[in-house]
Amino acid sequence: LKGDNKKDAFKHHELSLKVLEYFKETPEVLSFGAKLAEKACNFGGQSTYYYTYARILYQQNKKSEASLMLNKAIALAKERQESITEMEKLRKALISQP
């Protein structure tokens, strides 16, 4: 992202979602998606941004990092009275795997 979009959390998040949707089996692209998601978290700090980042990390088999980001997502969502239903599904998946 360039120019005015360089620090646009929403656009970083949207791109990271596209990476997760279309390239989750391509490690190099997924790694790029993780960087985008991390920037979205840093620039925007929304629970959904942390949740997306956690999902990408989970897809990369980085379960401890995914768990940390998921915990941040859940904490933010609870603080803002947002739904955590989808986040809980990922939490269960993280817990059920070694």
N, C-alpha and C positions, 0 to 999 in steps of 0.2 A: 504494500500500500504506500502511496506517495502523496505528497502535498497535504491538503486539508484532511485527508483520510488517514494519515500516518498514525494518529492517536485516537482514531474513532473506534471506541470499544465495540459498538454495535456491528460495524463492518468486519472487524476482526472476528467477532463471534459468528457472524453469518458465514464467513469463509471457512471457519473451523468446522461448522456444522456440515457444510458441503463436503469437506474432506472426509469427515466421519461417515457421511452417507454414501459417497461414491468411491472412496479410495481406502477403506478400512483394511483391505488386504495388501496394501502397498506400503511397506515400512518407511520408505523415504518420504512419501507424501504425507503419511500419518505423522511423521516426525515434524514436518512443516506445520501440519494442523495443530500439533501440540504447542508449537511456538506461538501460533496465532491465538489459540485459546488462552495461553498464559498472558499474552498482552491484553486480551479482552478483560481478563480478571484484574490485571494491574491498572488498566485505564478506566474500567467501569465498575468492577466490584459487585456485579449482580449475582444472585444465587444461581441463575440459569447459566451464567458464564462459567462458574466454578463446576457446575454439574457437567457441562459439556467437556470441560478440561478433564474431569474425573473419568468420564466415559472414554475419552481418547487414551488416557493413561492406562485404563483397564484393558483397552484393545491392544495396547503395546505390552501388556503383561507386566506393567509396573504397578502392582497391586498396593504396595504400601503408600506410594505417592498418590495413587487414585483414592485411597481411603482418606488421606489427609485433605485432598481437595473436596471430596464428598462431604466430609465433616464440616468444612467451611460453607459449602453450599447449603447443607441442612440448617446450620446455625443461622445463616443469613435469611433463609426462607422462613424459619420459625419466628425470627425477630420481626419480619415484615408480614407475618401471618399469611404466607403463601403455601400452596400445597407442596407436600413432600412425598406424595404417593410414588411417583416415578423414581425419586431418589432412593426411597426405601427398597425398591426392587434391586437397584444396583448394590445397595448395602448388603442385601441378602446374598446376592451373587458373590460378592467379595468375601463374606463370611463362610460361605459353603465351599469355597475353593482353598486348598492349602497354599 
